[in-house]
Every structure is written in C-alpha cells, then in structure tokens.
Amino acid sequence: MIALKRLAQETAEIYDELIRCKTPPELVRGYFLVSKLCERIDEEQRGERLR
C-alpha cells in the first residue's frame, strides 16, 4: 500500500510540474498515455517470461 501511495504522489508531482511549466494539455495527456502503454508492455513481457 505504501508503494501505491508513493506512486500516486510521484504521479501528482509530475502532473503538477508539467502544468506549472505550461505544457499543453494534449502533451500532458500524451505523456501519461505513453507511460501507461509502456507499463502494459512491461507487464505482458513479464507474463510471457513466467509462462
């Protein structure tokens, strides 16, 4: 649970920094979409290695 709280805090900090730097909203969304896609690819690769 502590790891999830830390991840949430880090994500919020990244978001806040992007907004503070006046990053366009579509780039902010793109950043998080790419991050999520990379996470899913990593999960799939780990799953394949475990089989």
N, C-alpha and C positions, 0 to 999 in steps of 0.2 A: 504494500500500500504506500509505503514511503517513496518508492521509486515512481509510482504514478503521480504522486503529489509533486515530486521534483520535476518530472516530465511536464506536467501542467504548468508549473512555474516557469520553466525554461521556455516553453512554447509561448506563454504570455509575454515574457521578456522579449523574445524575438519579434513577436507581433507589434509590441509597443515601440520597439526600435525602428521597425520598418515604417510604421505610421509617423513616428517622430521625424524621420528623415524625409517625410512627404513622398514615400514610394507610392506610385499609382495603385489604386485598389486591385486592378487586374493583375499586376505583378505580385502583389501580396497573396492573392488567391492562387496564382500560379506557383509561387514558392511552396505553399502548403500542399497543393495538389501533387507536385513533383515529389515532395518529401513522403507523402502517403504512398505514392506509387512505388518509390524505392523501398519503402518498408514492406510492402506486399511482395515485391520481387524477392527480397531477402528471406521473407517467411517461406515462400514457395521453394526457394533453393535449399533452405534448411530442411524443409519437409521431404524433399527429394533425396537428400543425403541420408535421412533417417530411415528411408524405406529399404 
